[in-house]
Amino acid sequence: MLYDFQRDLLNNIEPNYIIAADTGTGKTMMAIHHYLKHNKGEPLLIVAPPQKIKEGGWQRELDFVASKYNIEIPYDILSYGVLSKRWKEYKNWFLVMDECHYVKNPTSQRGKAAIKLTQQSTHFLLLSATPSSNGWGDTIAYMIMFGYYKNKTQFLREHAIYNRIDYGNGPVNVVSDFRDQEILQKIYQSFSIKLAKEDCLDLPPLVFEKIHFNPSKEYNIIKKDRVLGEELFDNIAKLQHGLRFYANQSDKLKYTEMLLEGTEENIIIFYNYKQENEELKKIAKKLKKKVFEVSGSKTNLPDKVVWPELKNSVTIVQYQAGAAGIELQYANIVVFYSPTYSYQDYEQALGRAYRNGQTKKVTVYQYITKGTVETNIYKALDAKKDFTEELFRREIVN
């Protein structure tokens, strides 16, 4: 179940470690096998963002591994949202913290609880594509977890360089840099390993990740009553639109925010509706991403000369406007936020990033709301067919 690069990585790390691996390299599967290798019978605790827990990826992977090996894996999954209240319940568990950058602030309630949880665990593994994207200040919590410093005060006393800045109410000391960075680098590298997708020789050049959601209340109301508030869905076209749009906007947006927050790689998001565009741009701007856009009324893309240095960008593309004729090889994460009915548009959209000139391996996220029209759309697309009105009538209306 492991690629060679995953097996090699696990053979070269200690039981307590940080895996700083790119999106699409299989951090979940590596973490489960790390637990299987080092546990002494204690149960496994997964701490993850609520969006990941709700999507169910951890449960699916754990159940899959247990079934393949014909074993039982005792585990619990805890949200970061309740970590500060419940960490005491998990003494002597084997700990995996997914998207560990959520606890990089050692003085927050969540960060304090995470540090205490690592200290009472049998072993702990931290996962993130970007555990320390903002420099040494982001590593302080990890340094404490691995026992190199007692607290943030000690770290700053030994390494912080301050500037005095006048904010109007008098001068304030502000950390401007850190001393002894070679020492800090040596310490950090003693418990962390970086894994880039392009270094994974046996990883396929195109990796698909299916992200599952449950249908929204609005979807179920429209499907049953053909009405939502004052909006009627009294013909096939309106019903198709309503079911596709209202499949689950809320959870998709939350998951997208988590995905964007956890990487500095360049991302393309394909969408259908203007309202999706507006909400996606709000999230990208909130996270201070560089935002590019292709729609029926606007085309704003980075110049090719900046592609080699470009990072931390989001390109939001409407299928009909940008499925063909544009080159987006600067991005290596593709999100199909809501599906298109057209197999041609789907293939063309996929080919915007995965084409000649792409130097990185590409991860594709398909957002699929279970038990909805989206499931049927992807069945057709996987069969290299359009999702037609006839299929809609057969599978949804009837």
DAPE-V847902 format. One record per backbone hydrogen bond with DSSP energy under -1.0 kcal/mol. CO is the residue of the C=O (numbers start at 1). NH is the residue of the N-H. E is the energy in kcal/mol with one decimal. If there is no record, write none. Layout:
[[CO NH E] [CO NH E]]
This chain:
[[3 7 -2.3] [4 8 -2.8] [5 9 -1.9] [6 10 -2.3] [7 11 -1.7] [9 12 -1.5] [17 126 -2.6] [18 193 -1.9] [19 21 -1.1] [19 128 -1.7] [20 195 -2.4] [22 25 -1.5] [26 30 -2.1] [27 31 -2.4] [28 32 -2.1] [29 33 -1.9] [30 34 -2.1] [31 35 -2.1] [32 36 -2.3] [33 37 -1.9] [34 38 -1.8] [35 39 -2.5] [43 94 -2.8] [44 76 -2.0] [45 96 -2.7] [46 78 -3.4] [47 98 -2.9] [48 80 -1.5] [49 53 -1.8] [50 54 -2.6] [51 55 -1.7] [52 56 -1.3] [56 60 -2.2] [57 61 -2.4] [58 62 -2.7] [59 63 -2.5] [60 64 -2.2] [61 65 -2.5] [62 66 -2.5] [63 67 -2.1] [64 68 -2.5] [65 69 -2.4] [66 71 -2.3] [74 44 -2.8] [76 46 -2.6] [78 48 -2.2] [79 82 -1.4] [82 86 -1.7] [83 87 -1.6] [86 89 -1.9] [87 90 -1.5] [90 93 -1.2] [93 122 -2.1] [94 45 -3.1] [95 125 -2.2] [96 47 -2.7] [97 127 -2.8] [99 102 -2.1] [100 103 -2.2] [101 104 -1.2] [105 108 -1.1] [108 112 -2.9] [109 113 -2.1] [110 114 -2.3] [111 115 -2.2] [112 116 -2.2] [113 117 -2.5] [114 118 -2.3] [115 119 -1.8] [116 120 -1.2] [120 92 -2.8] [123 95 -2.8] [124 17 -1.5] [125 97 -2.7] [126 19 -3.0] [127 100 -2.9] [132 135 -1.3] [135 138 -1.6] [136 139 -1.4] [139 143 -2.6] [140 144 -2.0] [141 145 -2.4] [142 146 -2.3] [143 148 -2.5] [144 147 -1.6] [151 155 -1.7] [152 156 -2.8] [153 157 -2.5] [154 158 -2.0] [155 159 -1.8] [156 160 -2.3] [159 179 -3.1] [161 176 -3.3] [161 177 -1.4] [163 174 -3.0] [165 172 -2.5] [170 167 -1.3] [172 165 -2.9] [174 163 -2.6] [177 161 -2.7] [180 184 -2.1] [181 185 -2.6] [182 186 -2.0] [183 187 -2.4] [184 188 -2.8] [185 189 -2.4] [188 191 -1.2] [191 18 -2.0] [193 20 -2.8] [195 22 -2.7] [196 199 -1.5] [197 200 -1.7] [199 201 -1.3] [200 203 -1.5] [205 362 -2.8] [207 364 -3.5] [209 366 -2.5] [211 368 -3.1] [213 370 -2.9] [216 220 -1.8] [217 221 -2.3] [218 222 -2.6] [219 223 -2.7] [220 224 -1.9] [221 225 -3.4] [222 226 -1.9] [226 233 -2.5] [228 231 -2.3] [231 228 -2.5] [235 239 -2.4] [236 240 -2.8] [237 241 -2.2] [238 242 -2.9] [239 243 -2.6] [240 244 -2.0] [241 245 -2.8] [242 246 -2.5] [247 216 -2.4] [248 252 -1.3] [249 253 -2.4] [250 254 -2.0] [251 255 -2.5] [252 256 -2.4] [253 257 -2.3] [254 258 -2.0] [255 259 -2.6] [256 260 -2.8] [257 261 -2.2] [258 262 -1.2] [260 263 -1.1] [264 312 -3.8] [266 332 -1.7] [266 333 -1.2] [267 315 -3.0] [268 335 -2.9] [269 317 -3.1] [270 337 -1.7] [271 319 -1.9] [273 277 -1.9] [274 278 -2.2] [275 279 -2.1] [276 280 -2.6] [277 281 -2.2] [278 282 -1.7] [279 283 -1.8] [280 284 -2.4] [281 285 -2.6] [282 286 -2.2] [283 287 -1.9] [284 289 -2.8] [285 288 -1.4] [290 314 -3.2] [292 316 -2.6] [293 300 -3.4] [294 318 -2.6] [298 295 -3.4] [300 293 -1.8] [303 306 -1.9] [304 307 -1.0] [306 310 -1.2] [312 290 -2.1] [313 267 -2.4] [314 292 -2.8] [315 269 -2.8] [316 294 -2.5] [317 271 -2.1] [318 322 -2.8] [319 323 -2.1] [328 331 -2.1] [332 363 -2.3] [333 268 -2.8] [334 365 -3.4] [335 270 -3.1] [335 337 -1.2] [336 367 -1.9] [341 387 -2.9] [342 346 -2.0] [343 347 -2.6] [344 348 -2.7] [345 349 -2.6] [346 350 -2.3] [347 351 -1.7] [349 352 -1.5] [350 354 -1.7] [352 328 -2.5] [353 355 -1.4] [355 358 -2.3] [362 207 -2.9] [363 334 -2.9] [364 209 -3.2] [365 336 -3.2] [366 211 -2.7] [368 213 -2.0] [369 372 -1.1] [372 376 -1.0] [373 377 -2.3] [374 378 -2.4] [375 379 -1.5] [376 380 -1.8] [377 381 -2.5] [378 382 -2.8] [379 383 -1.2] [380 385 -2.5] [381 384 -1.7] [388 392 -2.2] [389 393 -2.7] [390 394 -2.2] [391 395 -2.8] [392 396 -2.6] [392 397 -1.6] [393 398 -2.4]]
